[in-house]
Amino acid sequence: MKTIKRLLFALTIVLMPLPMAAQTDSATIKLLEKEMYRFFSSSENDSFMLVTERLKEACQEAGASQEHLFYKCWANQAIYYFTRINRNRGLNMAQQVHDYAIQHDSKFGLFTSTYAMATMQGNLRRYDQAEKSFYEAIDYQHRYFPDESAAAPYLGLAKIYVNTNRLDKVLDCAHKALAEPGIIMQHKLSAWSYICFAYADPHYTKDDFNQAYAEREKVKQSYGHDDMFGETVNCYYARKNGRLEEALKMAKSFNAMSDRLNLTSDIYAEMGDYKNAYLWHKRYKKYVDSVNTAEVQQLSYEYASQLDLSRAENEAKELRLSNQSIEIRAGIIILVITMAFMGFYQYRRRKRLQELRQAYDQLEDTTTAKERIDSELRIARDIQMGMVPRKFPAFPERNDIDLYAVMKPAKEVGGDLYDFFMQGDSFYFCVGDVSGKGVPASMTMSVVVNLFRAVAKEGCPPEVIANRLNDTLSTDNENCVFVTMFIGVIDLKTGRLDFCNCGHNAPILGQHRAHTSQTVFRYIEMEPNAPIGLWPELEFKGEHIDNIHDHSLFVYTDGVNEAANSDQELFGEKRMLHVLNESSQPFGERLPKSRSHYLIDRMMAVVEQFTGDAEQSDDLTMLCVQIK
C-alpha cells in the first residue's frame, strides 16, 4: 500500500501541468529534483523513472540555466538502471550521456558521464580504474566548475575504499565530501553512512561507531527520510552493540542481494557458526561472479576508454582554440617583423620534432616493457609449473599405485594446485583452488604448496594439516584470500583413505565391480568444512574410507564442472559423472596409457569439445589415483 501511494504521488508530480510561460516554473523543477533523490535511495523503480524522465524534460524546456541538473538527472538514471535493473542497459545509458555531451560540447556532461562510469566500474570491482576515473572527475569539476559540489565522486571513492578495507581513506573521503560547498542533504547523509561503515570495523570502538551513528540520525531527521544505506547501517549498529541475532535477522531481509549474502556470512562467522558462514560466503562469491559477466566488464572497459579519449579530445580542442588565438596575434606581428616569426617558427618546429622523437622513444620503451612483462610471466609460469610434480609415472619403482595429474591455468599463471609424495607406504596428496586468478592467486598457490609439503612430511593426518595451514593463512589476511582443498593420505598396504575436505568440490570414487569387470563412479558424501584461510578459530574435521583398493579416486577443481561454452552453459557435475562412467573399461584390457592417465585425458578432451572456442574462464586441475 505504501509503494502504491508513493507511485500515485510520483504520477501526480509527473502529470502536473507546466506553466504556459516560456520558462519552466523553478518550484516544479526543485520539487522534481527532491523527489529524484528520494526515489534514488529506494527500490521503487517505476516512480524513479517517471520522476527523472519528467525532470529531464523540464530541464530541457528551461534551457541553459538547468544544464547541470539535466546531466545530473540523466547520470542518476544510468547509475540507478545499472545498480537496480539491468547492468547492460545502465552502461548503454551512460554512453548516451557521454555522446550527447560531446554532440552539445558540454563540459559538465563529460564530467557527469565520467562520474557515472566510475560508479559502474566500482560496482564491477574494477577498483583501480574506478579510483582513477573518480579523481579525474574531481579534478575536472574543481577546474571548470569550482562552485559545484564534488561530494558525489568523493563518496564514490569512499565506497571503493570500504570494499577494499582502506578505512583511513574512507574517513578522509567522507569528511572531504562533507566539506564540499553546497553539499545536498542526500550526500551529507551518505557521507555519515560511510563513516559508520568505517567505524563498524573491529579496529574502532563501539563509542566511535555510536557517535557517528548519532550524527547520521540527526542528518536523517533533517532530511526527512533514509538513504539506500539505512538498513545496512542499522544492521551494523545492532552488530556493533552485541545484538547478533537481531543483526542476522536484519541482514537476511536486505533487498540488495550482495549485501544480504556478504553480511549474513560475516555475522554467522562472528557467532561461531562457520558452516553457515561458508555456505553464505560461497553464495556471495557466486552471485558477484554472475552479475559481473565478461560482457559487462568489456562494455565498461570500452566505454571508459571512450571517456578518456573524449576528455583528451576536449582538452586538445581547447588547446587548438588557444593556439588559433596565438596565431592570429602572431599574424599581426609577422607584418611588423617577419624574421622574428620565422625564428619562432623554426624553434617551435624543432620543439615539435623533439616531442615527436620523445613520443616514439616512449612507445618503444612501452613495447619493450610489455615484452619484458610477457617474458617474466612466461618465466613465472615455468616456475609455477615446476612446483607441481609433472613426471609420470611418478613412482616407477612401485607397481601398487597408478597415478596421473594435470593442471591448466586460465592465464599465464593461476591459483590451482596439486601435490603428492610418498613417505614409506603412505601416499600424501592434495588438490586445491586459491580464490581469484592470475599473479596474486599464483603467489598464494606457491605458499600453500610449500606449507602442505612441510607439514605433511611430519606425518600429520589430513585434518591437522588443514588446521595448521589455516592458522598460517588466516593470520593478517586482510584481503580475505582463501583456498579450497582436498587433502588425503592413502595407506598402500591396507587401502585406507584418510581425508579432510576443506570447502572443495566432492571427489568422485570409481568402485570396481569384479562380476562385470567395470567401474561405477559416484560422488563421495563428506563433511564440506569451510575453505582454508578465512577464520583462524576454525577446527577442521577428518574422515576416512576403510579400503579403496582397485578403486579410482578422481579429484578436481571447479574449472572442470564450471567450464562454460559460448552460450554460458556449464559443463556440470552430471556430465562429469557420465564421462567417467562411459570411459570405464575392463581392468584387464591393455591400454597404451595407464588407467588414471586415460581417464584424465578423456575428461580433458570432452571438456575442450564442450567449451569449443569459448575462452577458458578458470584454472583447471585433475588428479586420479588407483591403488592396486
N, C-alpha and C positions, 0 to 999 in steps of 0.2 A: 504494500500500500504506500509506504514511504517513497519507494522508487517511482511509482506511478505519479504521485503528487509532484515530485521533482521534475519528471518528464513533462507534465502539464504546465508547470511553471516555466520550463525552458521553451515550450511551444508558445506560451503567452508572450515571452520576450521576443522570440523569433518572428512571430506574426504581428508584433506591434508595428503599426503604420509609421513610416518615416515622415518627417516634416516635408512639406512641399517646397521648402526653401532650397536654394542651390546647395547649401552646406548641410550635412547631416547633423542632427542635434547631438552635441557633445555629451549630454547627460545619458542618452541612449547608448553611446559608444562606451562610456565609463561603466554603465550597468552590464553591458555585454562582456567587457573586459573582466569585471569582477566575477561574473558567472563562469567565464572561461577558466580562470584559475581555481575556482571552487570545484568545478566538474573534473578538472585535470587531476585532482587528488582522489577522484572516486573511480568506481568501475561502471559508471552509467554512460556507456559508450554512445548511445543514441542522443542523449542530452548534450554531451560534449560536442559531438559533431554538428548538431543543429545550431548550437550557440556559436561555435567557431566559424561555420560557414556564413552565418548572418553577420558576424563581426568583420570577416574579410570583405563582404560586400559593402558594409557601412564604411569601412576604412577606405576602400577604393573610391566610393562616392565622395568622401570628404577630401580626397586629393592628397597633395604632398604633406599636409600637416599631420596626417596619420600614417605616413610611410613606415615608420619604425614599428608601430603597433601592428600593421598589416603583416610584416615579415615575422614578428614575434608570434602572432597567431598561427601563421602557416607552419612555422617551425615546430610549434607546440603540437599541431595536428600530426606532423610527421613522427615526432617522438612518441606521442600517445598511440598512434597506429602501430609503431614498431614494438612498443613495450606491452601493449594490451590486446591487440587484434591480429595483426599479420606482419611479420618482420620484413618480408619482401616488399609488401605494399608500403611500409614505412620508409624503407630505403629509397624506393622509387619516388615517393613524395618529397623526400629531402633533395633528390636530384632535380625535381621540378622547381623547388625553391631556388636552387643554385642556377638553373638555366634561365629562370625568369629574372633573377638578379643580374645576370650577365646581359640579357637582352635589354634590360632597362637601365644598365650602367649604375647599379645601386651598390654602394659600398656596404651599407647596413644589411642588405640582402645577402651579400657574401659573408658577412660576419655571422648572421643567424644560421645560414646553411652550414658554415664551419662548426658552429656550436652544436647544431643538431647531429651532424655526422660524428662529432667527437663523442656525444652522448651514446650513440648507437655502437660506436667502436668499443666503448667501455662495457656496454651490455654484452658484446660479443667476446669480452675478455681479451681484446687486443689492447692491453693496458698501455704499452709503450706508445703506440700510435695515438691512442686517445689522449694521453697526457700531453703529447706534443701538440695535438690539434687544439686542446683547451688553452694551452699557453699562447698559441698563435692567435686564438680568438680574443684572449685578454689583451694581448699586445695591440691587435688590430683595433679593438674598441677604445683602449686608452689613447691610441694615436689619433684616431679620426673622430671619436665620439666621447671626449673626456667627461662630459656632463651626464652620460648614461651610466647606469649601474652595471658593473661586471660581476655581480653576485652569482648569476646563473653559472658561468663557466668555473668560478671558484668552487661552487657546490658540486659541479661535475667532477672536479679534481678530488674533492673530499670523498666522493663515492668511490673513486678509483683507489684512494689510499685506505679506505675502510676495507675494500675487498682484498688488498694486498698487505693489510695489517701494518701499515705505516702510521701509527696513531699520532705521532707528533705532527706529521704533515696534515692529518685530518683536522686537528685542532687549529693549526696555522691557517689553513684554507677557510675553515668555518668562520674564524674570527676576522679574516680579511673580507669575507663576504658581508659580515655584519657591519664592517667599517665603510662599505661602498656607499657613495652618495645616492639618495633616492631609492634605497632598497625597499622592495614591496614586502607586505606582510607575509605572503606565502614563502618567499625566500628567507625571511628572518626566522620563520618557524622551522623551515628545513635546516637552516644553519644550526639551530639548537638541537634538532634531531640528530645531526651528525656528531655534535659534541657529546650527546648522550650515548651514541654508538661507541665513541672512543672510550668514554668513562665506564662503559659496561665491561671492558676488558679487566681480567683479574689483577693487572698491574695497578689499577686505580682503586681507591677505597669506595665503600658504599656511600660515604658522605659526599665524595666528589660527584658521584652519579646523581644522588638525590638533590644536590644543589642545582645541577644542570637541568634535572627533570622539573624542578620547581620553576626555574626561569622559563623553560619551554611552556609550562602550563599557563604562565602569565601571558605569553605571546599568543597562545591558542585562545585564551579568553578574549583578548583584544581583537583577534582575527575573526572570531565568531564560529569557527569550525576547525576540524583537524586536517592535517595533510596526509599524504599517502603512507607516511612512516608511522602514523599514530599507533596502529596495532602492534607493530614491531617494537616501538619504544616502550609501550605498556608491558609487553612480554618481558623485555629486558628489566624493567622496573621490578616485576614480580620475581624474576630470577635473581637479580642482584640482592633483593631483600630476603632470599631464602625460601620463597614460596614456589618450589619447583613443580609441584603437582598443578598449581594454578597456571604457571608459565607453560607447562606442557599442553594443557587443555587449550590455552590461547594459541600456541604455535600450530596445533593441529587444525585450527579453524581459520588460518590465514587464507586470504583469497589468492595471494601470489604463491604459485607452486614452488618456485625456487626457495623463497624464504621459509615456507612451510616445511619443506623437506630438510633444509640445512639446519634450521634452528631446532627442529624436533630431534634430529640426530645429536646435536650438541647437548641438549637438555637430558636426553637419555644417558649420554656418557657421563654428565655431571651427577646423575642419580646412581651411577654404577651399573646400569643395565647395558652392558656393552654389546650384547647380541642385537637388541633392538637398535642401538646406536649405529651399528654397522649396516643393518638392513636399510635404515632410512638414509644413511650416507651413500650407500650404493644406488638407491633410487634417485638421490640428488645428482650424483655424477652422471647417471644415465639420462636424466632429464636435461641437464645442461648440455650434454653432447648432442641430444636430439634436436634442441632448438637452435643451437649454433651449427647449422649444417654447413657443409663445404660451399654450397651455392651462395648462402647468405654471406659467409666470410669473403668469398670472391667479389660479390657485389659491393660489400663495404670497402674492400681494398681498391676496386676500380673507381668508386665514387670519391674516395679520399684522395686518390691520385689526381682526379679531375679538379677537385677543390684546390689542391696545391698548385696545379697548373694555372687555374683561374686567378688565384691570388697573385701569382708571379706575373701573369699577363697584365693584371690591373696595375701593379706597381710599374711594370715596363711601359704601360700606356702613359702613366703619369710622367715617367722619365722622358718618354718621347715628346710629350707636350712641353715639358720643361726645356728639352733640347731645341725644339722648334722656336721657342721664345728667344733662346740664346742666339739661334741662327739669324733670327730677324734683326736682333740688335747688332749682331756681327756684320750683317749685310750693310748696315749704315756705316759701321767702322771701316768696312772694306773700301767704301768710296773715298774715305779720308786717307787710309794708309794700307794699301794692298799688300805691301811686303810684310807688314806685321801679321796680317791674317795668314799669309802663306806660311810664315814661320810657325804660327799657332797650329795651322792645319797639319804641317809636317810633324809637329810634336804630337798632336792627337793621333795621327796615323801610326806613328811609331809606338805610341802607348797602346792602341788597339791591337796592333800586331803582337806586342809583348803579352797583352792579356790573352790573345788567342793562343799563343805558344804555351802560356801557363795553363790554359784550359786543356789543351792537348796533353800536356805533361800530367795534369791531374787525372785525365781519362786513362792515360797509360798506367799511372800509379794505381788507380782503382781496379783496372783489369788485372794488373799484377797481384794486387791484394786478393782479388777474388780467386785467382788461380792458386795462390798460396793457401787460402782457406780451404778450397776444394782438395788440395793436396793433403792438408792437415787432417781433413775429415776422412780421406781415404786411409791415411795412416792410423787415425783413431779407430776406424772400422777394423783394420787388420789387427790392431792391438786388442780390441774388444773380442773379436772372434777368436783370437789366440788365448783368451782367458777361459774359454769353454773347451772341453775335450772334443776333438773332431776326428780322431783317428779310430777307425773301426776295421776289424774287430778290436775292441778296447782292451780285452784280456785274452790274447791269442793262446796263452798257456793253459786256459781253462776251457773245458767243454761242457760245463754245467750252467752256463749263462749265455743267453742270446740277447744282445743289446744294440740299439741304434737310436740316434737322436739328430735333430736338425733345428736350426734357428735361422729365421729370415726376417731381418729388421725392415720396417716400413720406410725408414730414412737411412741416411748413411750409417748412423749409429742408432741403437734402440735401447729399450728398457727391459726386454725379456731376458731370461737367464735360465741356464740349467747347469748342473754339475754332478759329478759322481766320482767315487773312488772305492777301492776295495781295501778293507782292513781285516786281514785274516780271512774268515769265511763270512764276513758281514759286508754287504753291499750297501753303501750310503749313497743317496741321490736326492736331488731336489729339482723342481721346476718352479719358476717364479715370473711375476709380471709387475714391474715398477709402474706406479701411476705416472701418466704423462708419456711423452715421446721425445726423441732427439737427444741432444747432448746432455741436458740435465738428468734425464732418465738413465742414460748410459753411465754417468758418473755414480749414481746411486747403485746401479747394477753391479759395477765393479767392486763397490764396498761390500754389498751383500754376498757376492760370490766368495770373497776372501774371508768374511766373517763366518759364513757357513762352513767352509773347509777347516778353519781354525778351531771352531767349537766342536764340529763333528768328529775331528780326529782325537778328541779327548774321550771318545766312546760314549758320548751323551745320547740318550734317547731323543726321538724327534721333538716331543713337547718341550724338553729342556732346551734344545737348540732354538726352538721358536721363541721361548721366553727370553733367552739371552740376546738373541737378535733384536727382539722388541725393546728390551731395556736400552740397548745401544742406539737404535734408530729413532726412538721416540724422544730422546733427550734433545732439547733445544730445537725441536722440529717445527719451526715457525711457519714453514710453507706447507705443512700437513702432507708431506710426501709419504706414501706408504707402498707396501709391496704385498701382493697376494702370493702365497707359496704352498706347494705340496712337498712335504719333507718325509722321506721314508728310509727305513733300514730293513733289508731282507737277509735273513739267516739262510745261506745257501744250502746248509745241511738239512734243516727242518722245514724250510719253505715258509717260515713265519714272517709276515709283513707287519712291522710296527710303523705307524704313520701318524702325522699331525697335519690336518688341512687348515690353512690359515687364510680363510676367505677366498680360496681358489676354486676354480671350476672342479666339479666332481670328476675324478678319473674314471676310466672305463676298464672293466675287468672281463677278459675273454676266458670262459671256462671250457676246457677241453672235455668233450664227451667221448669216452672210449668206444661206445657201441656204434657211434656214427662216424667217428674219426673227424668230427667237425668241432668248431669253436663257436660258442654262443656268447655274444658280448652284451653287457648290461652296465649301467652306471652304478657306482658304489654309493650306498647310503651311508652318510657320515655326519659327524658334528661339524658345521661350517666354520665355527670360530670367527674371529674378526681378522682383518689384514694386520700385518706387522708394521709397527711404526706410529700408530695413531694414538694409543693410550698406554702410558707406562705401567699402570697398575694391573693390566690385563694378565690373567693366567690361562695359558693355552692347555687344552685337553688332548691327550693322546689316545689312539685306538689301535686295534690290531686285527689281522685276519690270520687264522691258525696256520693255514697251508695254502700256498699259491703255486705249488709245483705243477708244471705243464699248463699254467695259465699265462695269458698275455696281458700285461698291465700297460695301458695306454694313458699317458699323462700329457696334457696340452695346455696352451694359453688361449684366451678368448679371441685371439687373432684368427683362430680356426673356425669356431662356431659363429663368430660375428663377422666373418668375411662377407662383404656385400658386393652384389653385381651392379650394373649400371642403373637398374630400376630400384636400387636401395633395398633389395630383398636380401635377408640374411641367410647364410648357409644353414645354420641351425643345428641343434643337438640331435634331432631325429634323423636328419640327413647324415650326420657323422656316424650314428649307430648303424644306419643302413649300409653305409660304405664298408664299415668294418665287418659286418655280418656277411655281406656279399663277397668280401675279399677273403674270407676264411677258406683255407684249403686243408686237405688231409695232411697230418703231420709227417707222414711217411713220404709224401711227394717231394722229389728233388727240385729245388729251385736254384736259379743262378745267384740269388741273394739269400741272406738269412731271412727268417720269417719276420722278425721285427723290422728289418730294412724294407722288406716287401710291403708291409702294412703302411709304413710311413710314406713311402714313395707313392703308393696307391692313393692315400688320403691327399697328399700334396697335388697329385695330378687332377683329382676330381675337384678340389677347391679351385685350382687355377682355371679349369674348364668352366666352372660355375661363375667365377668373377669376370672372366673374359678380359675386355680392355679396361675395366674399371681400375682406378688407382688403388693400390694396397693402402688401407686406412690404419692398420695396426700391425705391430710386430707379431710374428707367427712362430711358435715353437712347439715341437712334439718330441716326446721320448717314449720309447716302447721297450719293455724288458720282459723276458720269459726265463723262468728258472726250470731247468730240465731235471 
